[in-house]
């Protein structure tokens, strides 16, 4: 069954991680696992952190967004046995660029509250997105 917008947003907010997809100009869709937080105004922040090892903090997803600011975040619940429990939510996102410092600070704080690994806000930056549209599906009501 199609989820209404409010239910899709509720599930997105309660979930802790998803798959973020951006568009690479040559390869096409680039997807990576991501954690996120959503502020009161419905903006979504995905961190570029200093916790997990990286060769650089200039990640491909940011390079992709500089060319095309659209992204998608997909979250889902999977149950191998009971397919009646399946659901997914897809948020269509628009990257807000580097001009959202105050919003990034709020999202940084929300990420620190949500994930113990981020308690001291070890972020290189927060990618700030506006949720442009949201949709979802559930096997049950």
C-alpha positions in Angstrom: 0.0 0.0 0.0 1.2 3.5 -0.8 2.1 5.4 2.3 0.8 9.0 2.8 3.4 11.7 3.1 3.0 12.0 6.9 3.5 8.3 7.5 6.4 8.2 5.1 8.1 11.1 6.9 7.4 9.4 10.3 9.2 6.3 9.1 12.1 8.2 7.6 12.6 10.0 10.9 12.4 6.8 13.0 14.9 4.9 10.8 18.6 5.3 11.6 20.3 4.7 8.2 19.6 4.4 4.5 21.2 4.4 1.1 22.0 7.8 -0.4 22.3 8.0 -4.2 23.8 10.9 -6.2 24.5 11.1 -9.9 28.0 10.7 -11.3 28.4 12.4 -14.7 30.0 9.3 -16.3 29.1 6.2 -14.2 25.5 7.2 -13.4 24.0 6.4 -10.0 26.4 6.4 -7.1 24.9 4.8 -3.9 26.4 4.7 -0.5 25.1 3.8 3.0 24.4 6.9 5.1 23.2 8.0 8.5 21.2 11.2 8.8 19.2 13.5 10.9 16.1 15.7 10.1 15.4 19.1 11.7 12.1 20.6 12.7 11.8 22.3 9.3 12.2 19.0 7.4 15.8 19.6 6.2 18.0 16.5 6.3 21.7 16.4 7.1 24.1 13.7 6.1 27.5 13.9 7.7 31.0 13.7 6.3 32.7 12.6 9.4 36.2 12.0 10.7 35.3 8.8 12.6 35.4 6.3 9.8 38.7 5.9 7.8 38.8 7.8 4.5 41.6 8.6 2.0 40.1 12.1 1.7 37.2 14.1 3.0 36.5 15.3 -0.6 34.1 12.4 -1.2 32.6 11.5 -4.6 29.1 12.2 -3.3 30.0 15.8 -2.7 31.6 16.1 -6.1 28.5 14.6 -7.7 26.3 17.1 -5.8 28.4 20.1 -7.0 27.4 19.1 -10.6 23.9 17.9 -9.9 22.3 18.9 -6.5 19.7 16.1 -6.6 20.0 13.0 -4.4 17.8 10.3 -3.1 17.7 8.6 0.3 16.1 5.2 0.5 15.3 3.5 3.8 13.6 0.2 4.2 12.6 -2.5 6.6 13.2 -6.1 5.4 12.1 -9.3 7.0 13.3 -12.6 5.5 10.4 -14.5 6.9 7.4 -12.2 7.2 7.0 -10.2 4.0 3.9 -8.6 5.5 6.4 -6.4 7.5 8.2 -5.0 4.5 8.2 -1.3 3.8 10.3 1.4 2.1 10.5 5.2 2.0 12.2 7.2 -0.7 13.1 10.9 -0.1 14.0 13.0 -3.1 16.5 15.6 -1.9 18.0 18.8 -3.1 21.4 19.7 -1.8 21.5 23.2 -0.4 25.2 23.9 -1.1 27.6 25.4 1.4 25.4 28.4 2.4 23.4 26.6 5.2 25.9 27.1 8.2 23.2 27.6 10.9 21.1 24.8 9.6 24.2 22.5 9.4 25.0 23.4 13.0 21.5 22.3 14.1 21.8 19.1 12.1 25.3 18.4 13.6 23.8 18.6 17.1 20.9 16.3 16.1 23.4 13.8 14.7 25.4 14.0 17.9 22.3 13.2 19.9 21.2 10.4 17.6 24.5 8.5 17.3 26.8 7.9 20.2 29.8 7.8 17.8 29.1 11.4 16.9 28.8 12.7 20.5 31.7 15.2 20.0 30.5 16.2 16.5 33.5 14.9 14.6 32.3 16.3 11.3 34.3 17.7 8.4 30.9 19.0 7.1 27.2 18.3 7.0 25.6 18.0 3.6 22.3 19.8 4.0 19.3 18.8 1.9 15.8 20.0 1.5 13.3 17.2 1.2 11.7 17.9 -2.1 9.3 15.0 -2.2 8.8 11.8 -0.2 7.0 8.6 -1.0 6.7 5.1 0.4 5.1 1.7 0.3 4.2 -0.8 3.0 3.0 -4.4 2.7 0.7 -3.8 5.7 -1.4 -0.8 6.8 
